Amino acid sequence: MLSSRTLDRRPRLTRSARFFLLTLLVVAATAACKVAPAPTPLDHLHPCKNDEGPTDAYCGTLSVFENRDTKQGRTIALWITVLPAIRTGALDPVVFLAGGPGQGAAQLARQIRAVFRKVQGTRDIVLVDQRGTGKSNPLNCRSTANTLAEAMEPDEKALAKLDQCLKSYDADLRFYGTNIAMDDLDDVRAFLGYDKVNLYGGSYGTRAALVYLRRHGTHVRSMILDGVAPTDMRLPLFTSRDAQRALDKLLSDCEASLACNQTFPGLRTRVRTLLERLAHTPPRVRVVHPRTGIEEEVQVEARVVAGILFNALYSPLTASIVPALIEDAEHNDFQGMFALGLSGGDGNDDNMSLGMRFSVLCTEDAGRVTASDVERETAGTLFGRHLLGPQIAACEHWPKGTVEPTFYDPIVSDVPALVLSGDIDPVTPPAWGEMVVKYLKHGRHIVMPATGHGVIGTPCGLQLVQDFIDAASSASLDTSCVAAVHRPPFFVTPAGPEPARPSAAGHAGGTR
């Protein structure tokens, strides 16, 4: 009879083999219990291709319904670019809200990276093309402006082009306002997995930031408003008034400068005389197109020159050449003026969606502007109605969305806020910042002297922004650099400002 030991012929493991097997089981169990790494915002995106953005950034899309209420029909793929924090353990990100309205934020990624390089050390920079801009179903209406005649076309032709663009859009333009866009942005925030964000808005981006704060304030850690355009601004009603303020400051500064006043005496009267002459008897002159090099004969009208002067006032550096351009124009030499006017930023560049711009302004602003308002606010200014362009006329037939009356109420919040205004800004002067900051419990308004549109464009402004984001508080900001900001010297020779003179001690002296 066979014993049970004889029947059990299974192979036996040696002690070393049993130890090895036990080790494998322990390793396998440990691996099975190991927690997967936490998802990051970048998991939803892909490394940007060269034609999408900076190749060290991450790109992607999030689809939202054009009509957010019905959640049916057309969808929009919102284009997202994230500049990732350089160091691990990123803090709450900065969301950049572009201006215009009409600029695509993600399309500015390379420029924003250069400006926010220090901030990017510890925080992601999030850029989203607002619906209707950039790569988010853009509502473009571009003009090549390859001829001077095209660049100077009358308002009637501009309106006709807008009408053609309006008919070509695959979009319901009633759904491209700020409220809807900021709900989109909150979807992007949730999609990327951020809880709190820091908002930076410039120009129209300040309106967007304020609207986001009102609708989704629990997700805002801090907010920076640079060049404030609040919800009740009623664009373009006060454009001529605010531009006149900036021009008056330029003229006063020229009068206070020995070199400028001696070179261009009586400039205040001369600029008024120039615009009045162009309004009554516009001359026909020959001018070389600054980009094509082709000489053309054009009629120079007051509205064109007023527009060029207005754009020049955005930056103190370009404004420094205005006295010299006015003197040239007095002799019907408009070459320099057109070179400045066609150098960019005319509203038709590659990153300005005019259809989105009109969709926002016609819905949110135009209905609150009357003919008597325009007459009152343009009276006595050199710019008159020249800066209003075709906007008011276009809005008469542009599709409009709905805006609740509370949209125009002040935004009240205790979120830490830094409000920045350029003292010589021609479009969002300090009065708008002062109006908004009154309702921000932890807000601080800083007016940067000798600064135009965009305080962050100055070294002092950039430092204030960086320090504020770090602290999420304006109480302890070191603002000593503000006093050191001065207007650049005026161009008084074709080569530039007056050359510095040697001081009595033989060293180079300053230039006034």
ABEGO torsion letter per residue (X at the ends): XBBAAAABABBBBBAAAAAAAAAAAAAAAAAAABBBBBBBAAAABBBBBAAAEBAABBBEBBBBBABAAAGBEBBBBBBBBBBBBABBGBBBBBBBBBBOBGBBAAAAAAAAAAAAAAAAAABBBBBBBBBGBEABGBBBBBBAGABAAAAABBAAAAAAAAAAAAAABBBBAAAABAAAAAAAAAAAAAAAGBABBBBBBBEAAAAAAAAAAAAAAAABABBBBBGBBBAAAGOAAAAAAAAAAAAAAAAAAAAABAAAAAABBGAAAAAAAAAAAAAABBBBBBBBBAAAGBBBBBBBBAAAAAAAAAAAAABAAAAAAAAAAAAAAAAGBAAAAAAAAAAEGAGABAABBAAAAAAAAAAAAAAABBAAAAAAAABGBAAEAAAAEAAAAAAAABBBBBBBAAAABBBBBABBBBBBBBAABAABBAAAAAAAAAABAABBBBBBBGBBBGAAABAAAAAAAAAAAAAGBAAABBAAAAAABBBBBBBABAAEBBBBBBBAAGBBBBBX
